[in-house]
Amino acid sequence: MTKKIFIEGMTCGHCAGHVEEALKGICGVKSAKVDLAGKVATVELAHPVDDEKFKAAISDAGYEVTRVE
């Protein structure tokens, strides 16, 4: 199971790494990859995770989720 998380506010590789680490800290996330140019993170999940957890983790990291698919 994968989800795509669209994110605003990332401007560099450091930002992308920060978002990846925030996503990997969520229980149920097996892996997270960020496409900085596309402003999207792709996460692979071990089990379903509520979208609000993604929004909270990314907000805490200083960025904004625009949508989750």
PQR file of N, CA, C, O and H, with PARSE charges and radii, in Angstrom:
ATOM      1  N   MET A   1       0.847  -1.169   0.000 -0.4000 1.5000
ATOM      2  CA  MET A   1       0.000   0.000   0.000 -0.0000 2.0000
ATOM      3  C   MET A   1       0.893   1.233   0.000  0.5500 1.7000
ATOM      4  O   MET A   1       1.827   1.333   0.796 -0.5500 1.4000
ATOM      5  N   THR A   2       0.601   2.168  -0.896 -0.4000 1.5000
ATOM      6  CA  THR A   2       1.367   3.419  -0.943 -0.0000 2.0000
ATOM      7  C   THR A   2       0.414   4.607  -0.933  0.5500 1.7000
ATOM      8  O   THR A   2      -0.758   4.492  -1.291 -0.5500 1.4000
ATOM      9  H   THR A   2      -0.157   2.087  -1.542  0.4000 1.0000
ATOM     10  N   LYS A   3       0.944   5.742  -0.515 -0.4000 1.5000
ATOM     11  CA  LYS A   3       0.214   7.005  -0.562 -0.0000 2.0000
ATOM     12  C   LYS A   3       1.139   8.064  -1.098  0.5500 1.7000
ATOM     13  O   LYS A   3       2.356   7.996  -0.926 -0.5500 1.4000
ATOM     14  H   LYS A   3       1.896   5.835  -0.223  0.4000 1.0000
ATOM     15  N   LYS A   4       0.543   9.052  -1.754 -0.4000 1.5000
ATOM     16  CA  LYS A   4       1.291  10.213  -2.226 -0.0000 2.0000
ATOM     17  C   LYS A   4       0.839  11.409  -1.397  0.5500 1.7000
ATOM     18  O   LYS A   4      -0.355  11.657  -1.232 -0.5500 1.4000
ATOM     19  H   LYS A   4      -0.445   9.106  -1.894  0.4000 1.0000
ATOM     20  N   ILE A   5       1.817  12.140  -0.881 -0.4000 1.5000
ATOM     21  CA  ILE A   5       1.536  13.291  -0.031 -0.0000 2.0000
ATOM     22  C   ILE A   5       2.123  14.516  -0.706  0.5500 1.7000
ATOM     23  O   ILE A   5       3.335  14.599  -0.909 -0.5500 1.4000
ATOM     24  H   ILE A   5       2.787  11.938  -1.015  0.4000 1.0000
ATOM     25  N   PHE A   6       1.281  15.453  -1.048 -0.4000 1.5000
ATOM     26  CA  PHE A   6       1.711  16.669  -1.737 -0.0000 2.0000
ATOM     27  C   PHE A   6       2.021  17.733  -0.686  0.5500 1.7000
ATOM     28  O   PHE A   6       1.222  17.989   0.214 -0.5500 1.4000
ATOM     29  H   PHE A   6       0.297  15.386  -0.883  0.4000 1.0000
ATOM     30  N   ILE A   7       3.209  18.352  -0.821 -0.4000 1.5000
ATOM     31  CA  ILE A   7       3.749  19.197   0.244 -0.0000 2.0000
ATOM     32  C   ILE A   7       4.214  20.529  -0.324  0.5500 1.7000
ATOM     33  O   ILE A   7       4.841  20.575  -1.382 -0.5500 1.4000
ATOM     34  H   ILE A   7       3.858  18.144  -1.553  0.4000 1.0000
ATOM     35  N   GLU A   8       3.906  21.613   0.382 -0.4000 1.5000
ATOM     36  CA  GLU A   8       4.402  22.949   0.033 -0.0000 2.0000
ATOM     37  C   GLU A   8       5.438  23.380   1.060  0.5500 1.7000
ATOM     38  O   GLU A   8       5.382  22.988   2.226 -0.5500 1.4000
ATOM     39  H   GLU A   8       3.397  21.575   1.241  0.4000 1.0000
ATOM     40  N   GLY A   9       6.387  24.195   0.604 -0.4000 1.5000
ATOM     41  CA  GLY A   9       7.360  24.802   1.510 -0.0000 2.0000
ATOM     42  C   GLY A   9       8.760  24.226   1.418  0.5500 1.7000
ATOM     43  O   GLY A   9       9.687  24.787   2.003 -0.5500 1.4000
ATOM     44  H   GLY A   9       6.433  24.513  -0.343  0.4000 1.0000
ATOM     45  N   MET A  10       8.945  23.111   0.695 -0.4000 1.5000
ATOM     46  CA  MET A  10      10.284  22.534   0.552 -0.0000 2.0000
ATOM     47  C   MET A  10      11.031  23.302  -0.533  0.5500 1.7000
ATOM     48  O   MET A  10      10.494  23.552  -1.611 -0.5500 1.4000
ATOM     49  H   MET A  10       8.192  22.656   0.220  0.4000 1.0000
ATOM     50  N   THR A  11      12.296  23.677  -0.230 -0.4000 1.5000
ATOM     51  CA  THR A  11      13.066  24.456  -1.195 -0.0000 2.0000
ATOM     52  C   THR A  11      14.410  23.839  -1.557  0.5500 1.7000
ATOM     53  O   THR A  11      15.069  24.297  -2.490 -0.5500 1.4000
ATOM     54  H   THR A  11      12.732  23.474   0.646  0.4000 1.0000
ATOM     55  N   CYS A  12      14.829  22.789  -0.817 -0.4000 1.5000
ATOM     56  CA  CYS A  12      16.166  22.240  -1.064 -0.0000 2.0000
ATOM     57  C   CYS A  12      16.224  20.777  -0.627  0.5500 1.7000
ATOM     58  O   CYS A  12      15.260  20.236  -0.085 -0.5500 1.4000
ATOM     59  H   CYS A  12      14.294  22.417  -0.058  0.4000 1.0000
ATOM     60  N   GLY A  13      17.353  20.162  -0.869 -0.4000 1.5000
ATOM     61  CA  GLY A  13      17.539  18.773  -0.494 -0.0000 2.0000
ATOM     62  C   GLY A  13      17.450  18.557   1.006  0.5500 1.7000
ATOM     63  O   GLY A  13      16.985  17.513   1.464 -0.5500 1.4000
ATOM     64  H   GLY A  13      18.136  20.602  -1.310  0.4000 1.0000
ATOM     65  N   HIS A  14      17.892  19.536   1.764 -0.4000 1.5000
ATOM     66  CA  HIS A  14      17.792  19.435   3.225 -0.0000 2.0000
ATOM     67  C   HIS A  14      16.325  19.346   3.636  0.5500 1.7000
ATOM     68  O   HIS A  14      15.972  18.547   4.504 -0.5500 1.4000
ATOM     69  H   HIS A  14      18.270  20.384   1.392  0.4000 1.0000
ATOM     70  N   CYS A  15      15.472  20.158   3.020 -0.4000 1.5000
ATOM     71  CA  CYS A  15      14.033  20.126   3.316 -0.0000 2.0000
ATOM     72  C   CYS A  15      13.476  18.736   3.006  0.5500 1.7000
ATOM     73  O   CYS A  15      12.734  18.166   3.806 -0.5500 1.4000
ATOM     74  H   CYS A  15      15.759  20.807   2.315  0.4000 1.0000
ATOM     75  N   ALA A  16      13.834  18.198   1.849 -0.4000 1.5000
ATOM     76  CA  ALA A  16      13.332  16.884   1.447 -0.0000 2.0000
ATOM     77  C   ALA A  16      13.763  15.812   2.450  0.5500 1.7000
ATOM     78  O   ALA A  16      12.972  14.940   2.811 -0.5500 1.4000
ATOM     79  H   ALA A  16      14.437  18.661   1.199  0.4000 1.0000
ATOM     80  N   GLY A  17      15.014  15.879   2.896 -0.4000 1.5000
ATOM     81  CA  GLY A  17      15.499  14.925   3.883 -0.0000 2.0000
ATOM     82  C   GLY A  17      14.771  15.066   5.208  0.5500 1.7000
ATOM     83  O   GLY A  17      14.479  14.077   5.879 -0.5500 1.4000
ATOM     84  H   GLY A  17      15.657  16.587   2.603  0.4000 1.0000
ATOM     85  N   HIS A  18      14.485  16.305   5.576 -0.4000 1.5000
ATOM     86  CA  HIS A  18      13.761  16.562   6.820 -0.0000 2.0000
ATOM     87  C   HIS A  18      12.360  15.949   6.751  0.5500 1.7000
ATOM     88  O   HIS A  18      11.900  15.345   7.720 -0.5500 1.4000
ATOM     89  H   HIS A  18      14.723  17.109   5.031  0.4000 1.0000
ATOM     90  N   VAL A  19      11.690  16.100   5.626 -0.4000 1.5000
ATOM     91  CA  VAL A  19      10.346  15.532   5.439 -0.0000 2.0000
ATOM     92  C   VAL A  19      10.412  14.009   5.457  0.5500 1.7000
ATOM     93  O   VAL A  19       9.574  13.358   6.082 -0.5500 1.4000
ATOM     94  H   VAL A  19      12.063  16.591   4.838  0.4000 1.0000
ATOM     95  N   GLU A  20      11.400  13.439   4.776 -0.4000 1.5000
ATOM     96  CA  GLU A  20      11.528  11.968   4.781 -0.0000 2.0000
ATOM     97  C   GLU A  20      11.693  11.441   6.199  0.5500 1.7000
ATOM     98  O   GLU A  20      11.058  10.453   6.570 -0.5500 1.4000
ATOM     99  H   GLU A  20      12.080  13.968   4.268  0.4000 1.0000
ATOM    100  N   GLU A  21      12.522  12.075   6.981 -0.4000 1.5000
ATOM    101  CA  GLU A  21      12.734  11.618   8.363 -0.0000 2.0000
ATOM    102  C   GLU A  21      11.457  11.753   9.180  0.5500 1.7000
ATOM    103  O   GLU A  21      11.146  10.882   9.992 -0.5500 1.4000
ATOM    104  H   GLU A  21      13.038  12.877   6.680  0.4000 1.0000
ATOM    105  N   ALA A  22      10.711  12.845   8.973 -0.4000 1.5000
ATOM    106  CA  ALA A  22       9.450  13.027   9.699 -0.0000 2.0000
ATOM    107  C   ALA A  22       8.465  11.916   9.349  0.5500 1.7000
ATOM    108  O   ALA A  22       7.778  11.390  10.225 -0.5500 1.4000
ATOM    109  H   ALA A  22      10.964  13.553   8.314  0.4000 1.0000
ATOM    110  N   LEU A  23       8.400  11.561   8.065 -0.4000 1.5000
ATOM    111  CA  LEU A  23       7.468  10.514   7.638 -0.0000 2.0000
ATOM    112  C   LEU A  23       7.901   9.139   8.139  0.5500 1.7000
ATOM    113  O   LEU A  23       7.059   8.328   8.524 -0.5500 1.4000
ATOM    114  H   LEU A  23       8.958  11.989   7.354  0.4000 1.0000
ATOM    115  N   LYS A  24       9.188   8.876   8.138 -0.4000 1.5000
ATOM    116  CA  LYS A  24       9.694   7.575   8.606 -0.0000 2.0000
ATOM    117  C   LYS A  24       9.456   7.390  10.099  0.5500 1.7000
ATOM    118  O   LYS A  24       9.485   6.263  10.594 -0.5500 1.4000
ATOM    119  H   LYS A  24       9.872   9.535   7.826  0.4000 1.0000
ATOM    120  N   GLY A  25       9.224   8.474  10.819 -0.4000 1.5000
ATOM    121  CA  GLY A  25       8.966   8.388  12.250 -0.0000 2.0000
ATOM    122  C   GLY A  25       7.544   7.986  12.601  0.5500 1.7000
ATOM    123  O   GLY A  25       7.236   7.758  13.771 -0.5500 1.4000
ATOM    124  H   GLY A  25       9.201   9.390  10.417  0.4000 1.0000
ATOM    125  N   ILE A  26       6.672   7.896  11.601 -0.4000 1.5000
ATOM    126  CA  ILE A  26       5.273   7.526  11.834 -0.0000 2.0000
ATOM    127  C   ILE A  26       5.150   6.003  11.849  0.5500 1.7000
ATOM    128  O   ILE A  26       5.632   5.323  10.943 -0.5500 1.4000
ATOM    129  H   ILE A  26       6.922   8.081  10.650  0.4000 1.0000
ATOM    130  N   CYS A  27       4.497   5.475  12.890 -0.4000 1.5000
ATOM    131  CA  CYS A  27       4.273   4.035  12.989 -0.0000 2.0000
ATOM    132  C   CYS A  27       3.466   3.549  11.791  0.5500 1.7000
ATOM    133  O   CYS A  27       2.395   4.083  11.502 -0.5500 1.4000
ATOM    134  H   CYS A  27       4.104   6.027  13.625  0.4000 1.0000
ATOM    135  N   GLY A  28       3.974   2.547  11.102 -0.4000 1.5000
ATOM    136  CA  GLY A  28       3.287   1.999   9.934 -0.0000 2.0000
ATOM    137  C   GLY A  28       3.939   2.384   8.622  0.5500 1.7000
ATOM    138  O   GLY A  28       3.632   1.794   7.586 -0.5500 1.4000
ATOM    139  H   GLY A  28       4.844   2.114  11.337  0.4000 1.0000
ATOM    140  N   VAL A  29       4.843   3.373   8.643 -0.4000 1.5000
ATOM    141  CA  VAL A  29       5.533   3.784   7.422 -0.0000 2.0000
ATOM    142  C   VAL A  29       6.771   2.911   7.243  0.5500 1.7000
ATOM    143  O   VAL A  29       7.668   2.911   8.086 -0.5500 1.4000
ATOM    144  H   VAL A  29       5.093   3.852   9.484  0.4000 1.0000
ATOM    145  N   LYS A  30       6.811   2.157   6.122 -0.4000 1.5000
ATOM    146  CA  LYS A  30       7.948   1.293   5.835 -0.0000 2.0000
ATOM    147  C   LYS A  30       9.066   2.069   5.147  0.5500 1.7000
ATOM    148  O   LYS A  30      10.245   1.846   5.421 -0.5500 1.4000
ATOM    149  H   LYS A  30       6.082   2.157   5.437  0.4000 1.0000
ATOM    150  N   SER A  31       8.686   2.985   4.247 -0.4000 1.5000
ATOM    151  CA  SER A  31       9.691   3.795   3.560 -0.0000 2.0000
ATOM    152  C   SER A  31       9.047   5.097   3.090  0.5500 1.7000
ATOM    153  O   SER A  31       7.829   5.188   2.935 -0.5500 1.4000
ATOM    154  H   SER A  31       7.728   3.166   4.025  0.4000 1.0000
ATOM    155  N   ALA A  32       9.890   6.097   2.868 -0.4000 1.5000
ATOM    156  CA  ALA A  32       9.417   7.400   2.393 -0.0000 2.0000
ATOM    157  C   ALA A  32      10.451   7.974   1.441  0.5500 1.7000
ATOM    158  O   ALA A  32      11.645   7.997   1.741 -0.5500 1.4000
ATOM    159  H   ALA A  32      10.880   6.023   2.994  0.4000 1.0000
ATOM    160  N   LYS A  33       9.982   8.436   0.297 -0.4000 1.5000
ATOM    161  CA  LYS A  33      10.858   9.075  -0.690 -0.0000 2.0000
ATOM    162  C   LYS A  33      10.216  10.392  -1.090  0.5500 1.7000
ATOM    163  O   LYS A  33       9.007  10.457  -1.312 -0.5500 1.4000
ATOM    164  H   LYS A  33       9.013   8.417   0.054  0.4000 1.0000
ATOM    165  N   VAL A  34      11.020  11.438  -1.181 -0.4000 1.5000
ATOM    166  CA  VAL A  34      10.512  12.757  -1.547 -0.0000 2.0000
ATOM    167  C   VAL A  34      11.056  13.152  -2.908  0.5500 1.7000
ATOM    168  O   VAL A  34      12.255  13.064  -3.170 -0.5500 1.4000
ATOM    169  H   VAL A  34      12.003  11.385  -1.000  0.4000 1.0000
ATOM    170  N   ASP A  35      10.143  13.591  -3.770 -0.4000 1.5000
ATOM    171  CA  ASP A  35      10.501  14.179  -5.062 -0.0000 2.0000
ATOM    172  C   ASP A  35      10.382  15.691  -4.868  0.5500 1.7000
ATOM    173  O   ASP A  35       9.285  16.250  -4.883 -0.5500 1.4000
ATOM    174  H   ASP A  35       9.168  13.662  -3.558  0.4000 1.0000
ATOM    175  N   LEU A  36      11.541  16.344  -4.686 -0.4000 1.5000
ATOM    176  CA  LEU A  36      11.546  17.779  -4.384 -0.0000 2.0000
ATOM    177  C   LEU A  36      10.935  18.587  -5.523  0.5500 1.7000
ATOM    178  O   LEU A  36      10.139  19.492  -5.275 -0.5500 1.4000
ATOM    179  H   LEU A  36      12.432  15.890  -4.674  0.4000 1.0000
ATOM    180  N   ALA A  37      11.293  18.274  -6.769 -0.4000 1.5000
ATOM    181  CA  ALA A  37      10.779  19.020  -7.913 -0.0000 2.0000
ATOM    182  C   ALA A  37       9.266  18.876  -8.047  0.5500 1.7000
ATOM    183  O   ALA A  37       8.571  19.833  -8.388 -0.5500 1.4000
ATOM    184  H   ALA A  37      11.939  17.538  -6.970  0.4000 1.0000
ATOM    185  N   GLY A  38       8.767  17.681  -7.778 -0.4000 1.5000
ATOM    186  CA  GLY A  38       7.333  17.439  -7.884 -0.0000 2.0000
ATOM    187  C   GLY A  38       6.569  17.806  -6.632  0.5500 1.7000
ATOM    188  O   GLY A  38       5.338  17.786  -6.618 -0.5500 1.4000
ATOM    189  H   GLY A  38       9.332  16.903  -7.501  0.4000 1.0000
ATOM    190  N   LYS A  39       7.311  18.148  -5.561 -0.4000 1.5000
ATOM    191  CA  LYS A  39       6.710  18.513  -4.272 -0.0000 2.0000
ATOM    192  C   LYS A  39       5.786  17.417  -3.753  0.5500 1.7000
ATOM    193  O   LYS A  39       4.697  17.685  -3.246 -0.5500 1.4000
ATOM    194  H   LYS A  39       8.311  18.164  -5.573  0.4000 1.0000
ATOM    195  N   VAL A  40       6.252  16.167  -3.896 -0.4000 1.5000
ATOM    196  CA  VAL A  40       5.428  15.039  -3.456 -0.0000 2.0000
ATOM    197  C   VAL A  40       6.298  13.992  -2.758  0.5500 1.7000
ATOM    198  O   VAL A  40       7.424  13.711  -3.171 -0.5500 1.4000
ATOM    199  H   VAL A  40       7.137  15.950  -4.308  0.4000 1.0000
ATOM    200  N   ALA A  41       5.742  13.431  -1.697 -0.4000 1.5000
ATOM    201  CA  ALA A  41       6.385  12.321  -1.002 -0.0000 2.0000
ATOM    202  C   ALA A  41       5.577  11.070  -1.286  0.5500 1.7000
ATOM    203  O   ALA A  41       4.346  11.100  -1.278 -0.5500 1.4000
ATOM    204  H   ALA A  41       4.828  13.659  -1.362  0.4000 1.0000
ATOM    205  N   THR A  42       6.270   9.976  -1.536 -0.4000 1.5000
ATOM    206  CA  THR A  42       5.629   8.689  -1.713 -0.0000 2.0000
ATOM    207  C   THR A  42       6.015   7.824  -0.520  0.5500 1.7000
ATOM    208  O   THR A  42       7.196   7.604  -0.251 -0.5500 1.4000
ATOM    209  H   THR A  42       7.270   9.953  -1.542  0.4000 1.0000
ATOM    210  N   VAL A  43       4.999   7.339   0.190 -0.4000 1.5000
ATOM    211  CA  VAL A  43       5.268   6.508   1.362 -0.0000 2.0000
ATOM    212  C   VAL A  43       4.704   5.114   1.116  0.5500 1.7000
ATOM    213  O   VAL A  43       3.621   4.949   0.556 -0.5500 1.4000
ATOM    214  H   VAL A  43       4.040   7.517  -0.029  0.4000 1.0000
ATOM    215  N   GLU A  44       5.466   4.124   1.548 -0.4000 1.5000
ATOM    216  CA  GLU A  44       5.015   2.734   1.515 -0.0000 2.0000
ATOM    217  C   GLU A  44       4.617   2.379   2.941  0.5500 1.7000
ATOM    218  O   GLU A  44       5.357   2.642   3.890 -0.5500 1.4000
ATOM    219  H   GLU A  44       6.347   4.258   2.003  0.4000 1.0000
ATOM    220  N   LEU A  45       3.440   1.780   3.079 -0.4000 1.5000
ATOM    221  CA  LEU A  45       2.884   1.527   4.406 -0.0000 2.0000
ATOM    222  C   LEU A  45       2.817   0.038   4.724  0.5500 1.7000
ATOM    223  O   LEU A  45       2.542  -0.791   3.856 -0.5500 1.4000
ATOM    224  H   LEU A  45       2.839   1.566   2.309  0.4000 1.0000
ATOM    225  N   ALA A  46       3.077  -0.282   5.995 -0.4000 1.5000
ATOM    226  CA  ALA A  46       2.935  -1.653   6.478 -0.0000 2.0000
ATOM    227  C   ALA A  46       1.478  -1.940   6.825  0.5500 1.7000
ATOM    228  O   ALA A  46       1.026  -3.082   6.750 -0.5500 1.4000
ATOM    229  H   ALA A  46       3.301   0.391   6.700  0.4000 1.0000
ATOM    230  N   HIS A  47       0.747  -0.889   7.208 -0.4000 1.5000
ATOM    231  CA  HIS A  47      -0.680  -0.981   7.518 -0.0000 2.0000
ATOM    232  C   HIS A  47      -1.283   0.404   7.326  0.5500 1.7000
ATOM    233  O   HIS A  47      -0.543   1.384   7.243 -0.5500 1.4000
ATOM    234  H   HIS A  47       1.114   0.039   7.270  0.4000 1.0000
ATOM    235  N   PRO A  48      -2.606   0.512   7.254 -0.5600 1.5000
ATOM    236  CA  PRO A  48      -3.218   1.820   7.019  0.2800 2.0000
ATOM    237  C   PRO A  48      -2.826   2.843   8.095  0.5500 1.7000
ATOM    238  O   PRO A  48      -2.745   2.523   9.281 -0.5500 1.4000
ATOM    239  N   VAL A  49      -2.589   4.067   7.650 -0.4000 1.5000
ATOM    240  CA  VAL A  49      -2.233   5.178   8.542 -0.0000 2.0000
ATOM    241  C   VAL A  49      -3.179   6.336   8.218  0.5500 1.7000
ATOM    242  O   VAL A  49      -3.386   6.680   7.055 -0.5500 1.4000
ATOM    243  H   VAL A  49      -2.655   4.327   6.687  0.4000 1.0000
ATOM    244  N   ASP A  50      -3.746   6.928   9.270 -0.4000 1.5000
ATOM    245  CA  ASP A  50      -4.662   8.056   9.087 -0.0000 2.0000
ATOM    246  C   ASP A  50      -3.922   9.247   8.451  0.5500 1.7000
ATOM    247  O   ASP A  50      -2.802   9.573   8.844 -0.5500 1.4000
ATOM    248  H   ASP A  50      -3.577   6.649  10.215  0.4000 1.0000
ATOM    249  N   ASP A  51      -4.559   9.880   7.472 -0.4000 1.5000
ATOM    250  CA  ASP A  51      -3.936  11.016   6.786 -0.0000 2.0000
ATOM    251  C   ASP A  51      -3.557  12.132   7.749  0.5500 1.7000
ATOM    252  O   ASP A  51      -2.594  12.858   7.503 -0.5500 1.4000
ATOM    253  H   ASP A  51      -5.468   9.615   7.153  0.4000 1.0000
ATOM    254  N   GLU A  52      -4.291  12.276   8.830 -0.4000 1.5000
ATOM    255  CA  GLU A  52      -3.998  13.341   9.805 -0.0000 2.0000
ATOM    256  C   GLU A  52      -2.617  13.158  10.434  0.5500 1.7000
ATOM    257  O   GLU A  52      -1.977  14.139  10.816 -0.5500 1.4000
ATOM    258  H   GLU A  52      -5.074  11.686   9.030  0.4000 1.0000
ATOM    259  N   LYS A  53      -2.154  11.916  10.543 -0.4000 1.5000
ATOM    260  CA  LYS A  53      -0.813  11.684  11.095 -0.0000 2.0000
ATOM    261  C   LYS A  53       0.259  12.224  10.158  0.5500 1.7000
ATOM    262  O   LYS A  53       1.267  12.769  10.608 -0.5500 1.4000
ATOM    263  H   LYS A  53      -2.673  11.120  10.233  0.4000 1.0000
ATOM    264  N   PHE A  54       0.039  12.072   8.848 -0.4000 1.5000
ATOM    265  CA  PHE A  54       0.992  12.635   7.886 -0.0000 2.0000
ATOM    266  C   PHE A  54       0.994  14.160   7.985  0.5500 1.7000
ATOM    267  O   PHE A  54       2.047  14.796   8.012 -0.5500 1.4000
ATOM    268  H   PHE A  54      -0.780  11.629   8.483  0.4000 1.0000
ATOM    269  N   LYS A  55      -0.208  14.730   8.039 -0.4000 1.5000
ATOM    270  CA  LYS A  55      -0.323  16.190   8.108 -0.0000 2.0000
ATOM    271  C   LYS A  55       0.343  16.740   9.360  0.5500 1.7000
ATOM    272  O   LYS A  55       1.034  17.757   9.300 -0.5500 1.4000
ATOM    273  H   LYS A  55      -1.064  14.213   8.018  0.4000 1.0000
ATOM    274  N   ALA A  56       0.142  16.074  10.495 -0.4000 1.5000
ATOM    275  CA  ALA A  56       0.725  16.545  11.754 -0.0000 2.0000
ATOM    276  C   ALA A  56       2.246  16.444  11.724  0.5500 1.7000
ATOM    277  O   ALA A  56       2.932  17.375  12.146 -0.5500 1.4000
ATOM    278  H   ALA A  56      -0.419  15.247  10.544  0.4000 1.0000
ATOM    279  N   ALA A  57       2.784  15.330  11.232 -0.4000 1.5000
ATOM    280  CA  ALA A  57       4.235  15.141  11.209 -0.0000 2.0000
ATOM    281  C   ALA A  57       4.898  16.162  10.292  0.5500 1.7000
ATOM    282  O   ALA A  57       5.948  16.713  10.624 -0.5500 1.4000
ATOM    283  H   ALA A  57       2.226  14.574  10.889  0.4000 1.0000
ATOM    284  N   ILE A  58       4.285  16.409   9.145 -0.4000 1.5000
ATOM    285  CA  ILE A  58       4.877  17.347   8.198 -0.0000 2.0000
ATOM    286  C   ILE A  58       4.718  18.783   8.695  0.5500 1.7000
ATOM    287  O   ILE A  58       5.617  19.602   8.504 -0.5500 1.4000
ATOM    288  H   ILE A  58       3.433  15.961   8.875  0.4000 1.0000
ATOM    289  N   SER A  59       3.613  19.090   9.316 -0.4000 1.5000
ATOM    290  CA  SER A  59       3.422  20.411   9.914 -0.0000 2.0000
ATOM    291  C   SER A  59       4.447  20.644  11.017  0.5500 1.7000
ATOM    292  O   SER A  59       5.028  21.726  11.105 -0.5500 1.4000
ATOM    293  H   SER A  59       2.883  18.425   9.472  0.4000 1.0000
ATOM    294  N   ASP A  60       4.673  19.643  11.853 -0.4000 1.5000
ATOM    295  CA  ASP A  60       5.677  19.765  12.919 -0.0000 2.0000
ATOM    296  C   ASP A  60       7.074  19.983  12.351  0.5500 1.7000
ATOM    297  O   ASP A  60       7.915  20.621  12.984 -0.5500 1.4000
ATOM    298  H   ASP A  60       4.201  18.764  11.781  0.4000 1.0000
ATOM    299  N   ALA A  61       7.319  19.451  11.154 -0.4000 1.5000
ATOM    300  CA  ALA A  61       8.620  19.624  10.504 -0.0000 2.0000
ATOM    301  C   ALA A  61       8.739  20.997   9.838  0.5500 1.7000
ATOM    302  O   ALA A  61       9.825  21.386   9.406 -0.5500 1.4000
ATOM    303  H   ALA A  61       6.636  18.933  10.639  0.4000 1.0000
ATOM    304  N   GLY A  62       7.613  21.740   9.754 -0.4000 1.5000
ATOM    305  CA  GLY A  62       7.656  23.096   9.211 -0.0000 2.0000
ATOM    306  C   GLY A  62       7.147  23.247   7.794  0.5500 1.7000
ATOM    307  O   GLY A  62       7.407  24.259   7.144 -0.5500 1.4000
ATOM    308  H   GLY A  62       6.732  21.424  10.105  0.4000 1.0000
ATOM    309  N   TYR A  63       6.418  22.241   7.304 -0.4000 1.5000
ATOM    310  CA  TYR A  63       5.921  22.280   5.929 -0.0000 2.0000
ATOM    311  C   TYR A  63       4.411  22.064   5.943  0.5500 1.7000
ATOM    312  O   TYR A  63       3.821  21.814   6.995 -0.5500 1.4000
ATOM    313  H   TYR A  63       6.207  21.418   7.832  0.4000 1.0000
ATOM    314  N   GLU A  64       3.791  22.160   4.767 -0.4000 1.5000
ATOM    315  CA  GLU A  64       2.332  22.064   4.704 -0.0000 2.0000
ATOM    316  C   GLU A  64       1.898  20.994   3.703  0.5500 1.7000
ATOM    317  O   GLU A  64       2.382  20.958   2.571 -0.5500 1.4000
ATOM    318  H   GLU A  64       4.270  22.363   3.913  0.4000 1.0000
ATOM    319  N   VAL A  65       0.990  20.132   4.126 -0.4000 1.5000
ATOM    320  CA  VAL A  65       0.411  19.128   3.230 -0.0000 2.0000
ATOM    321  C   VAL A  65      -0.751  19.783   2.486  0.5500 1.7000
ATOM    322  O   VAL A  65      -1.639  20.366   3.108 -0.5500 1.4000
ATOM    323  H   VAL A  65       0.597  20.162   5.045  0.4000 1.0000
ATOM    324  N   THR A  66      -0.745  19.688   1.164 -0.4000 1.5000
ATOM    325  CA  THR A  66      -1.849  20.247   0.384 -0.0000 2.0000
ATOM    326  C   THR A  66      -2.897  19.183   0.060  0.5500 1.7000
ATOM    327  O   THR A  66      -4.084  19.488  -0.051 -0.5500 1.4000
ATOM    328  H   THR A  66      -0.023  19.214   0.659  0.4000 1.0000
ATOM    329  N   ARG A  67      -2.451  17.929  -0.089 -0.4000 1.5000
ATOM    330  CA  ARG A  67      -3.414  16.826  -0.237 -0.0000 2.0000
ATOM    331  C   ARG A  67      -2.696  15.496  -0.106  0.5500 1.7000
ATOM    332  O   ARG A  67      -1.476  15.402  -0.243 -0.5500 1.4000
ATOM    333  H   ARG A  67      -1.486  17.681   0.001  0.4000 1.0000
ATOM    334  N   VAL A  68      -3.498  14.467   0.167 -0.4000 1.5000
ATOM    335  CA  VAL A  68      -2.985  13.094   0.296 -0.0000 2.0000
ATOM    336  C   VAL A  68      -3.818  12.216  -0.626  0.5500 1.7000
ATOM    337  O   VAL A  68      -5.047  12.273  -0.612 -0.5500 1.4000
ATOM    338  H   VAL A  68      -4.489  14.544   0.279  0.4000 1.0000
ATOM    339  N   GLU A  69      -3.145  11.414  -1.418 -0.4000 1.5000
ATOM    340  CA  GLU A  69      -3.851  10.500  -2.332 -0.0000 2.0000
ATOM    341  C   GLU A  69      -3.429   9.079  -2.045  0.5500 1.7000
ATOM    342  O   GLU A  69      -3.902   8.150  -2.700 -0.5500 1.4000
ATOM    343  H   GLU A  69      -2.146  11.368  -1.430  0.4000 1.0000
TER
END
